[in-house]
Amino acid sequence: MPSARITVSTSAPIGAIDRRVFGSFVEHLGRCVYDGIYEPGHPTADEQGFREDVVALVRELGVTTVRYPGGNFVSGYRWEDGIGPRSERPVRRDLAWHSTETNQVGLHEFAHWNAKTGSEPMLAINLGTRGELEALDLVEYTNLPTGSALSDRRAANGAEEGFGVAMWCLGNEMDGPWQLGHRDAVDYGKLASRTAKALRQLQPDLQLVVCGSSNSRMPTFGAWEREVLEQSYDDVDFISAHVYYQPIDGDVDSFLASGVDMDRFIEAVGATIDHVKAERRSDKQVHISFDEWNVWYQHRYETVEKIGGIDNWPTAPRLLEDVYTVTDAVVVGSLLISLLKHADRVKAASLAQLVNVIAPIMTEPNGPAWRQTIFHPFAITSRLASGEALRTEVAGPMIGTKRFGDVPAVDAVVTRDAGTAAVFLVNRHRTDAVTVEVALHGMGSPVISETATIADDDPDAANTRDAQNRVVPLANASATIGDDVLTVTLPPVSWTAVALTTEG
């Protein structure tokens, strides 16, 4: 059996783990909102129409922030459509997903749902078809105390105190030609800068996210980040990063190594941030908000699901309802490792999305809600990873891939908090188990308190309505500690978490 050894540096941590890295995303897309989080006729629906069974799963998932209402949807969205009496709200055509939007869920309803799930809202502003004035109106309505026209209107609509939204996205994927209002980096950067300056006159302590590239394969990647930040660096707190992974032409080895690509993506954006910071001789540090990431089988959408036809505008169609496998869960677990390995750079992230649409949670109308395979690594990591991320060095077998060359079969990160620690591991090898030794010297006599492994003899196994618990995390009986060295065997195509208690 192949073996690997991991050395952990306790003296120079990577950085503090920001809890916002365990965020998610709710967009008005497909059945994410309607028939997802919101279904008034469901047996578990609350007085506002939100499914309590979904609320319970969101709480179990450990989601900290939720980005809303898009996504591509936001670039054509009029936030005013979602306030006031529901019977008076307009029905609109959503150009992003070629669907009908009823506006039965808007800002007030979403804030109600946030409170039930224990999450914080992260609102996106339409800078595709709107501009600074509409952004100012939205923030005034959302956050400011009464005494002005829009804050008084909010109070009249039932929210006297406001919603206290701290984090705001200045548009969405403005580098993408598919985006309503798409423009080049300089034009967008100037608009984002003007909007940010205006918003800070209204509320100086807002945390603002400027749009980075839609993915690292965009032809403008790198140049986009530099040019946008050159226009807006002093005005914003984050730059976004988005990425989705899928097997390409059946290349599972490269798919399992997706974390290598995410590592390179983060490091490239970080280098660009540093370049602009140095160029401007700035003392300010801009961080990364990785506010869209997941496994997404995009070829299915492009070839099968995409809606067309000038007279075809369905309401809450079934779009992007990928069914996730063990392999997908292992990739999601490895991407979480990559995010934590860059805790100094990535201070917010959003698994896209939350319910039904490329989601960890699935529902059926008037029926059950259940956990997809990718639910489990996210929920466990969110629960166990806290404090700070520690640097690790992995020595072990390599795997050849078409896209990324030779990559380590094992990847890992270790987190540490007061009295606790956690080790997260992935084995990318498709046929071989790997025995791993993790040297935990200097971590205060660690003792194993919990283990969980996601693996299966069938890497294509999935959870479905008829087999909701086909894939669940299982305890890893191989895990032992002796002389401050953790030894654990990782099955092929697996993700593992080991929770520790520490002394001293």
KETORVO-140017 format. One record per residue (C-alpha): residue in three letters; x, y, z. Coordinates in Angstrom, 3 decimals. Example, Ala and Ser with C-alpha at 12.3 -4.5 7.8 and 13.67 -1.06 7.14 Angstrom:
# KETORVO-140017
(Ala (12.300 -4.500 7.800)),
(Ser (13.670 -1.060 7.140)),
//
This chain:
# KETORVO-140017
(Met (0.000 0.000 0.000)),
(Pro (1.380 3.457 -0.893)),
(Ser (2.163 5.743 2.030)),
(Ala (2.464 9.478 2.597)),
(Arg (3.832 11.599 5.398)),
(Ile (2.552 15.034 6.341)),
(Thr (4.488 17.541 8.415)),
(Val (2.525 20.283 10.164)),
(Ser (4.031 23.670 10.982)),
(Thr (2.611 24.991 14.245)),
(Ser (4.850 28.043 14.536)),
(Ala (3.802 29.950 11.385)),
(Pro (0.071 29.523 10.706)),
(Ile (-1.353 30.399 7.306)),
(Gly (-3.950 32.683 8.820)),
(Ala (-7.167 32.955 10.775)),
(Ile (-10.171 31.125 9.332)),
(Asp (-12.974 33.569 8.607)),
(Arg (-16.315 31.868 9.235)),
(Arg (-17.688 33.545 6.128)),
(Val (-15.711 31.014 4.078)),
(Phe (-18.583 28.585 4.834)),
(Gly (-21.144 30.628 2.932)),
(Ser (-23.567 29.557 0.225)),
(Phe (-25.678 31.101 -2.516)),
(Val (-29.403 31.472 -3.241)),
(Glu (-30.268 32.796 -6.699)),
(His (-33.637 33.222 -8.366)),
(Leu (-32.780 30.367 -10.721)),
(Gly (-34.697 27.181 -11.407)),
(Arg (-36.144 25.716 -8.204)),
(Cys (-33.655 27.216 -5.775)),
(Val (-36.138 29.752 -4.345)),
(Tyr (-39.555 28.587 -5.544)),
(Asp (-40.165 24.896 -4.706)),
(Gly (-36.787 25.001 -2.923)),
(Ile (-36.520 27.180 0.146)),
(Tyr (-40.047 28.559 -0.426)),
(Glu (-43.171 26.410 -0.914)),
(Pro (-46.239 27.808 0.848)),
(Gly (-48.314 24.664 0.362)),
(His (-45.738 22.295 1.838)),
(Pro (-46.702 20.508 5.091)),
(Thr (-43.658 22.018 6.852)),
(Ala (-44.109 25.590 5.529)),
(Asp (-44.009 28.415 8.082)),
(Glu (-46.305 31.437 8.085)),
(Gln (-44.194 33.091 5.350)),
(Gly (-44.150 29.988 3.129)),
(Phe (-40.621 28.732 3.848)),
(Arg (-40.007 25.007 4.234)),
(Glu (-38.942 24.167 7.776)),
(Asp (-37.397 20.859 6.666)),
(Val (-35.064 22.817 4.393)),
(Val (-34.317 25.301 7.189)),
(Ala (-33.233 22.395 9.406)),
(Leu (-30.902 21.042 6.715)),
(Val (-29.389 24.491 6.088)),
(Arg (-28.660 24.769 9.815)),
(Glu (-27.087 21.287 9.782)),
(Leu (-24.998 22.250 6.752)),
(Gly (-23.449 25.044 8.820)),
(Val (-23.931 27.853 6.311)),
(Thr (-22.757 31.195 7.695)),
(Thr (-23.555 33.683 4.904)),
(Val (-25.853 33.451 1.900)),
(Arg (-25.265 35.465 -1.273)),
(Tyr (-28.530 36.700 -2.825)),
(Pro (-30.364 37.200 -5.266)),
(Gly (-27.748 36.372 -7.921)),
(Gly (-25.788 35.551 -9.890)),
(Asn (-26.678 36.364 -13.462)),
(Phe (-30.226 37.075 -12.294)),
(Val (-29.185 40.221 -10.439)),
(Ser (-28.060 42.067 -13.583)),
(Gly (-31.677 42.455 -14.700)),
(Tyr (-33.273 42.627 -11.234)),
(Arg (-35.257 45.559 -9.846)),
(Trp (-35.113 45.176 -6.078)),
(Glu (-38.253 47.297 -5.671)),
(Asp (-40.260 44.474 -7.299)),
(Gly (-39.743 42.328 -4.191)),
(Ile (-41.120 44.652 -1.515)),
(Gly (-44.623 45.652 -0.429)),
(Pro (-47.796 43.545 -0.572)),
(Arg (-47.237 40.326 -2.476)),
(Ser (-50.512 40.733 -4.346)),
(Glu (-49.213 43.958 -5.865)),
(Arg (-45.789 42.757 -6.946)),
(Pro (-45.104 42.677 -10.697)),
(Val (-44.375 39.526 -12.662)),
(Arg (-41.241 39.910 -14.810)),
(Arg (-39.357 38.052 -17.517)),
(Asp (-35.925 37.023 -16.245)),
(Leu (-33.517 37.240 -19.189)),
(Ala (-30.655 35.479 -17.400)),
(Trp (-32.397 32.101 -17.165)),
(His (-35.295 32.684 -19.608)),
(Ser (-37.871 32.221 -16.860)),
(Thr (-40.818 33.997 -15.259)),
(Glu (-40.123 35.730 -11.936)),
(Thr (-43.174 36.157 -9.668)),
(Asn (-41.351 38.252 -7.032)),
(Gln (-43.192 36.485 -4.227)),
(Val (-39.850 36.270 -2.428)),
(Gly (-37.926 39.506 -2.012)),
(Leu (-35.771 41.343 0.491)),
(His (-38.101 41.106 3.512)),
(Glu (-38.855 37.434 2.983)),
(Phe (-35.191 36.599 2.481)),
(Ala (-34.265 38.404 5.722)),
(His (-36.938 36.359 7.524)),
(Trp (-35.423 33.167 6.095)),
(Asn (-31.880 34.277 7.054)),
(Ala (-32.986 34.688 10.651)),
(Lys (-34.533 31.205 10.702)),
(Thr (-31.404 29.569 9.265)),
(Gly (-28.959 31.516 11.444)),
(Ser (-27.171 32.888 8.368)),
(Glu (-26.144 36.397 7.369)),
(Pro (-27.201 37.939 4.047)),
(Met (-24.630 38.944 1.439)),
(Leu (-26.518 41.057 -1.062)),
(Ala (-25.632 41.578 -4.703)),
(Ile (-26.282 44.938 -6.370)),
(Asn (-27.403 45.238 -9.991)),
(Leu (-24.611 47.053 -11.814)),
(Gly (-25.499 45.450 -15.126)),
(Thr (-28.597 47.453 -16.069)),
(Arg (-28.575 49.918 -13.160)),
(Gly (-26.033 52.167 -11.439)),
(Glu (-25.013 54.264 -8.464)),
(Leu (-28.406 55.815 -7.701)),
(Glu (-30.237 52.497 -7.557)),
(Ala (-27.452 51.073 -5.366)),
(Leu (-27.802 53.998 -2.958)),
(Asp (-31.566 53.496 -2.843)),
(Leu (-31.163 49.800 -2.037)),
(Val (-28.706 50.368 0.805)),
(Glu (-30.825 53.190 2.234)),
(Tyr (-33.907 50.965 2.182)),
(Thr (-32.054 47.957 3.591)),
(Asn (-29.866 49.392 6.338)),
(Leu (-30.476 52.990 7.340)),
(Pro (-32.507 54.067 10.380)),
(Thr (-35.882 55.623 9.759)),
(Gly (-36.109 59.293 8.943)),
(Ser (-35.742 59.206 5.158)),
(Ala (-38.156 58.309 2.389)),
(Leu (-36.841 54.817 1.671)),
(Ser (-36.064 53.783 5.251)),
(Asp (-39.543 54.952 6.247)),
(Arg (-40.952 52.896 3.389)),
(Arg (-39.126 49.836 4.745)),
(Ala (-40.594 50.464 8.194)),
(Ala (-44.056 50.777 6.681)),
(Asn (-43.447 47.383 5.051)),
(Gly (-42.839 45.829 8.465)),
(Ala (-39.101 46.205 9.201)),
(Glu (-38.659 49.147 11.556)),
(Glu (-35.035 48.330 12.458)),
(Gly (-33.675 47.502 9.040)),
(Phe (-31.659 44.449 8.062)),
(Gly (-28.080 45.437 8.870)),
(Val (-26.518 43.877 5.781)),
(Ala (-22.738 44.254 6.018)),
(Met (-21.409 42.657 2.812)),
(Trp (-22.356 43.754 -0.706)),
(Cys (-21.329 42.525 -4.177)),
(Leu (-20.843 45.277 -6.760)),
(Gly (-22.481 43.422 -9.628)),
(Asn (-21.884 39.901 -10.900)),
(Glu (-19.472 38.438 -13.482)),
(Met (-19.201 41.691 -15.383)),
(Asp (-16.364 40.220 -17.476)),
(Gly (-18.756 37.709 -19.047)),
(Pro (-20.272 38.464 -22.493)),
(Trp (-23.406 36.595 -21.318)),
(Gln (-23.981 39.180 -18.569)),
(Leu (-26.563 41.937 -19.004)),
(Gly (-24.577 45.159 -18.964)),
(His (-21.258 43.441 -19.699)),
(Arg (-18.441 45.939 -20.124)),
(Asp (-14.653 45.972 -20.213)),
(Ala (-12.512 46.023 -17.083)),
(Val (-11.735 49.738 -17.078)),
(Asp (-15.366 50.779 -17.556)),
(Tyr (-16.580 48.333 -14.931)),
(Gly (-13.793 49.288 -12.509)),
(Lys (-14.729 52.962 -12.804)),
(Leu (-18.419 52.165 -12.204)),
(Ala (-17.576 49.984 -9.207)),
(Ser (-15.334 52.713 -7.788)),
(Arg (-17.984 55.400 -8.191)),
(Thr (-20.638 53.160 -6.631)),
(Ala (-18.400 52.207 -3.718)),
(Lys (-17.526 55.822 -2.984)),
(Ala (-21.192 56.778 -3.031)),
(Leu (-22.208 53.912 -0.758)),
(Arg (-19.517 54.786 1.779)),
(Gln (-20.930 58.299 2.030)),
(Leu (-24.155 56.651 3.118)),
(Gln (-22.622 53.931 5.322)),
(Pro (-18.816 53.975 5.654)),
(Asp (-18.403 50.528 7.228)),
(Leu (-19.898 48.477 4.387)),
(Gln (-17.746 45.599 3.106)),
(Leu (-17.712 45.704 -0.677)),
(Val (-16.825 43.005 -3.219)),
(Val (-15.683 44.014 -6.697)),
(Cys (-16.127 41.536 -9.570)),
(Gly (-13.128 39.428 -10.501)),
(Ser (-13.086 36.965 -13.376)),
(Ser (-15.944 34.520 -13.938)),
(Asn (-13.327 31.753 -14.071)),
(Ser (-9.610 31.400 -14.639)),
(Arg (-10.138 30.230 -18.227)),
(Met (-11.539 33.591 -19.335)),
(Pro (-9.288 35.148 -21.990)),
(Thr (-9.093 38.328 -19.888)),
(Phe (-8.197 36.537 -16.608)),
(Gly (-5.391 38.312 -14.795)),
(Ala (-5.596 41.462 -16.877)),
(Trp (-9.221 41.870 -15.725)),
(Glu (-8.262 41.676 -12.050)),
(Arg (-5.390 44.112 -12.489)),
(Glu (-7.377 46.695 -14.444)),
(Val (-10.423 46.517 -12.164)),
(Leu (-8.296 46.852 -9.033)),
(Glu (-6.313 49.727 -10.515)),
(Gln (-9.622 51.599 -10.730)),
(Ser (-11.146 50.488 -7.425)),
(Tyr (-8.466 49.202 -5.012)),
(Asp (-8.885 51.948 -2.413)),
(Asp (-12.683 51.656 -2.474)),
(Val (-13.297 47.913 -1.972)),
(Asp (-12.497 45.165 0.515)),
(Phe (-12.712 42.024 -1.646)),
(Ile (-12.362 40.874 -5.215)),
(Ser (-14.499 37.909 -6.237)),
(Ala (-13.441 34.606 -7.765)),
(His (-15.758 32.064 -9.410)),
(Val (-15.058 28.534 -10.588)),
(Tyr (-16.963 25.338 -11.394)),
(Tyr (-15.481 21.929 -12.134)),
(Gln (-16.671 18.892 -14.084)),
(Pro (-14.974 15.905 -15.732)),
(Ile (-13.988 16.859 -19.268)),
(Asp (-14.067 14.054 -21.873)),
(Gly (-14.157 11.456 -19.096)),
(Asp (-10.894 12.667 -17.538)),
(Val (-11.610 11.702 -13.918)),
(Asp (-7.984 11.982 -12.777)),
(Ser (-7.856 15.669 -13.699)),
(Phe (-11.308 16.188 -12.165)),
(Leu (-10.114 14.713 -8.860)),
(Ala (-7.172 17.159 -9.019)),
(Ser (-9.450 20.213 -9.319)),
(Gly (-8.040 21.518 -6.043)),
(Val (-4.697 22.028 -7.780)),
(Asp (-6.399 24.376 -10.219)),
(Met (-8.170 26.239 -7.403)),
(Asp (-4.833 26.641 -5.590)),
(Arg (-3.287 28.186 -8.710)),
(Phe (-6.332 30.412 -9.242)),
(Ile (-6.162 31.807 -5.700)),
(Glu (-2.414 32.316 -5.887)),
(Ala (-2.673 34.137 -9.223)),
(Val (-5.366 36.496 -7.949)),
(Gly (-3.370 37.019 -4.757)),
(Ala (-0.290 37.957 -6.767)),
(Thr (-2.329 40.469 -8.771)),
(Ile (-3.699 42.005 -5.574)),
(Asp (-0.145 42.345 -4.266)),
(His (1.014 43.904 -7.542)),
(Val (-1.662 46.594 -7.489)),
(Lys (-1.146 47.170 -3.771)),
(Ala (2.579 47.728 -4.340)),
(Glu (1.954 49.837 -7.439)),
(Arg (-0.332 52.105 -5.433)),
(Arg (1.957 52.057 -2.368)),
(Ser (-1.126 51.160 -0.358)),
(Asp (-1.311 49.921 3.226)),
(Lys (-4.737 48.422 2.578)),
(Gln (-5.187 44.679 2.043)),
(Val (-7.864 43.479 -0.367)),
(His (-8.951 39.866 0.177)),
(Ile (-10.645 37.264 -2.027)),
(Ser (-14.328 36.401 -1.860)),
(Phe (-14.622 33.040 -3.615)),
(Asp (-18.335 33.587 -3.859)),
(Glu (-19.174 30.946 -6.463)),
(Trp (-17.591 27.499 -6.427)),
(Asn (-18.793 23.928 -6.833)),
(Val (-18.978 20.932 -9.127)),
(Trp (-21.344 21.772 -11.997)),
(Tyr (-21.981 19.586 -15.055)),
(Gln (-22.309 22.607 -17.323)),
(His (-22.408 20.561 -20.519)),
(Arg (-25.813 19.189 -19.423)),
(Tyr (-27.218 22.707 -19.159)),
(Glu (-25.801 23.816 -22.508)),
(Thr (-26.887 20.719 -24.438)),
(Val (-30.112 19.597 -22.739)),
(Glu (-31.641 22.051 -20.250)),
(Lys (-31.145 25.548 -21.656)),
(Ile (-34.489 27.247 -22.214)),
(Gly (-35.257 29.010 -25.485)),
(Gly (-38.218 30.301 -27.454)),
(Ile (-39.715 33.775 -27.378)),
(Asp (-43.011 32.433 -25.967)),
(Asn (-41.461 30.013 -23.471)),
(Trp (-40.941 31.572 -20.029)),
(Pro (-41.584 28.858 -17.406)),
(Thr (-41.893 29.551 -13.690)),
(Ala (-39.376 27.706 -11.472)),
(Pro (-38.259 25.225 -14.149)),
(Arg (-36.047 22.286 -13.275)),
(Leu (-32.622 23.653 -14.166)),
(Leu (-29.121 22.599 -13.108)),
(Glu (-30.421 19.816 -10.841)),
(Asp (-27.218 17.810 -10.892)),
(Val (-27.181 14.538 -8.955)),
(Tyr (-23.861 14.271 -7.149)),
(Thr (-21.724 11.170 -6.712)),
(Val (-19.063 10.058 -4.253)),
(Thr (-16.442 11.362 -6.686)),
(Asp (-18.148 14.761 -6.729)),
(Ala (-18.196 14.821 -2.908)),
(Val (-14.474 14.056 -2.794)),
(Val (-13.797 16.924 -5.191)),
(Val (-15.921 19.304 -3.087)),
(Gly (-14.038 18.170 0.020)),
(Ser (-10.728 18.809 -1.724)),
(Leu (-11.855 22.301 -2.764)),
(Leu (-12.675 23.060 0.870)),
(Ile (-9.112 22.009 1.706)),
(Ser (-7.838 24.460 -0.923)),
(Leu (-9.903 27.304 0.515)),
(Leu (-8.578 26.622 4.014)),
(Lys (-4.990 26.349 2.729)),
(His (-5.401 29.959 1.621)),
(Ala (-7.032 31.292 4.779)),
(Asp (-4.769 34.336 4.571)),
(Arg (-6.248 35.266 1.184)),
(Val (-9.791 33.869 1.114)),
(Lys (-11.941 35.525 3.762)),
(Ala (-15.353 34.685 2.279)),
(Ala (-16.705 31.976 -0.015)),
(Ser (-20.076 30.760 -1.276)),
(Leu (-20.852 27.194 -2.304)),
(Ala (-23.105 27.688 -5.320)),
(Gln (-25.876 26.952 -4.849)),
(Leu (-27.864 25.849 -1.792)),
(Val (-31.088 24.063 -2.784)),
(Asn (-31.972 22.071 -5.943)),
(Val (-29.719 24.083 -8.290)),
(Ile (-26.228 22.462 -8.277)),
(Ala (-26.929 22.048 -4.599)),
(Pro (-26.128 20.042 -1.464)),
(Ile (-29.856 19.953 -0.605)),
(Met (-32.613 18.589 -2.861)),
(Thr (-36.383 18.835 -2.497)),
(Glu (-39.535 17.641 -4.183)),
(Pro (-42.741 19.698 -4.257)),
(Asn (-45.014 18.578 -1.410)),
(Gly (-42.389 15.921 -0.726)),
(Pro (-39.110 15.267 1.059)),
(Ala (-35.854 17.176 1.343)),
(Trp (-32.573 15.262 1.437)),
(Arg (-28.801 15.588 1.542)),
(Gln (-26.753 15.098 -1.596)),
(Thr (-23.280 13.547 -1.282)),
(Ile (-21.595 16.978 -1.359)),
(Phe (-23.581 18.028 1.721)),
(His (-21.408 15.911 3.991)),
(Pro (-17.868 17.268 3.468)),
(Phe (-19.196 20.831 3.687)),
(Ala (-21.191 20.215 6.869)),
(Ile (-18.325 18.413 8.598)),
(Thr (-15.698 20.967 7.586)),
(Ser (-17.899 23.873 8.651)),
(Arg (-18.414 22.237 12.040)),
(Leu (-14.804 21.205 12.702)),
(Ala (-12.607 23.844 11.036)),
(Ser (-12.095 26.872 13.270)),
(Gly (-9.366 29.083 14.640)),
(Glu (-6.433 29.100 12.239)),
(Ala (-5.160 27.046 9.321)),
(Leu (-1.693 25.518 9.650)),
(Arg (0.854 24.931 6.901)),
(Thr (1.380 21.323 5.834)),
(Glu (3.992 19.627 3.694)),
(Val (2.963 16.388 1.998)),
(Ala (5.515 13.796 0.882)),
(Gly (3.993 10.846 -0.932)),
(Pro (2.889 9.289 -4.215)),
(Met (2.056 11.331 -7.297)),
(Ile (-0.651 10.899 -9.946)),
(Gly (-0.303 11.840 -13.602)),
(Thr (-3.099 14.003 -15.016)),
(Lys (-3.745 15.372 -18.502)),
(Arg (-4.600 18.905 -17.352)),
(Phe (-2.252 19.506 -14.436)),
(Gly (0.672 17.146 -14.928)),
(Asp (1.855 15.161 -11.918)),
(Val (-0.086 16.052 -8.758)),
(Pro (0.083 14.704 -5.184)),
(Ala (-2.244 11.775 -4.572)),
(Val (-2.884 13.135 -1.065)),
(Asp (-3.764 16.699 -0.147)),
(Ala (-4.357 17.976 3.369)),
(Val (-4.874 20.894 5.697)),
(Val (-4.831 21.100 9.486)),
(Thr (-6.795 23.601 11.546)),
(Arg (-6.289 24.503 15.202)),
(Asp (-8.371 26.296 17.806)),
(Ala (-8.296 26.486 21.600)),
(Gly (-8.266 22.887 22.819)),
(Thr (-9.195 21.386 19.454)),
(Ala (-7.740 20.658 16.047)),
(Ala (-8.863 18.960 12.850)),
(Val (-7.112 17.198 9.984)),
(Phe (-8.754 17.141 6.538)),
(Leu (-7.409 14.718 3.928)),
(Val (-8.196 13.654 0.379)),
(Asn (-6.942 10.642 -1.569)),
(Arg (-7.190 11.319 -5.306)),
(His (-5.926 7.880 -6.315)),
(Arg (-8.657 5.942 -8.129)),
(Thr (-7.450 2.408 -7.266)),
(Asp (-5.020 2.539 -4.342)),
(Ala (-5.592 3.191 -0.672)),
(Val (-2.894 5.328 0.954)),
(Thr (-1.685 5.110 4.536)),
(Val (-0.886 8.586 5.841)),
(Glu (1.173 9.647 8.838)),
(Val (0.530 13.183 10.097)),
(Ala (3.193 14.534 12.455)),
(Leu (1.363 16.644 15.055)),
(His (4.309 17.583 17.259)),
(Gly (3.769 20.747 19.235)),
(Met (-0.010 20.379 19.305)),
(Gly (-0.392 19.401 22.945)),
(Ser (-0.896 15.610 23.205)),
(Pro (-3.671 15.236 20.610)),
(Val (-6.414 12.640 21.094)),
(Ile (-8.859 11.520 18.403)),
(Ser (-12.427 12.597 19.186)),
(Glu (-14.131 11.868 15.845)),
(Thr (-13.423 10.490 12.377)),
(Ala (-15.442 10.599 9.165)),
(Thr (-14.642 9.248 5.713)),
(Ile (-16.610 9.550 2.483)),
(Ala (-15.804 6.684 0.114)),
(Asp (-17.574 3.829 -1.613)),
(Asp (-16.791 0.771 -3.691)),
(Asp (-18.850 2.512 -6.370)),
(Pro (-17.452 6.044 -6.853)),
(Asp (-20.566 6.874 -8.877)),
(Ala (-22.931 6.112 -5.985)),
(Ala (-25.356 8.959 -5.233)),
(Asn (-28.176 9.953 -2.895)),
(Thr (-31.590 10.188 -4.546)),
(Arg (-35.191 10.594 -3.466)),
(Asp (-35.529 6.801 -3.336)),
(Ala (-32.135 6.213 -1.667)),
(Gln (-31.518 9.338 0.393)),
(Asn (-28.784 7.823 2.578)),
(Arg (-26.997 5.647 0.034)),
(Val (-23.829 7.672 0.710)),
(Val (-23.096 8.876 4.230)),
(Pro (-19.851 9.581 6.081)),
(Leu (-18.579 6.618 8.097)),
(Ala (-16.136 6.412 10.981)),
(Asn (-12.583 5.519 9.931)),
(Ala (-11.482 2.745 12.276)),
(Ser (-7.907 2.830 10.960)),
(Ala (-7.150 6.167 12.638)),
(Thr (-4.730 5.956 15.579)),
(Ile (-2.346 8.314 17.383)),
(Gly (0.992 7.402 18.890)),
(Asp (3.882 9.705 19.820)),
(Asp (1.922 12.671 18.436)),
(Val (1.678 11.045 15.007)),
(Leu (-1.741 10.419 13.497)),
(Thr (-1.873 7.347 11.250)),
(Val (-4.903 6.811 9.035)),
(Thr (-5.649 4.823 5.896)),
(Leu (-7.448 6.672 3.125)),
(Pro (-9.502 4.519 0.728)),
(Pro (-9.269 5.245 -3.007)),
(Val (-11.274 8.312 -4.098)),
(Ser (-11.989 9.452 -0.561)),
(Trp (-12.239 12.451 1.732)),
(Thr (-11.529 12.149 5.448)),
(Ala (-11.802 14.380 8.509)),
(Val (-10.229 13.631 11.884)),
(Ala (-11.217 15.786 14.864)),
(Leu (-8.785 16.060 17.772)),
(Thr (-8.798 17.345 21.293)),
(Thr (-5.532 18.857 22.461)),
(Glu (-3.975 19.697 25.807)),
(Gly (-1.556 22.499 26.645)),
//
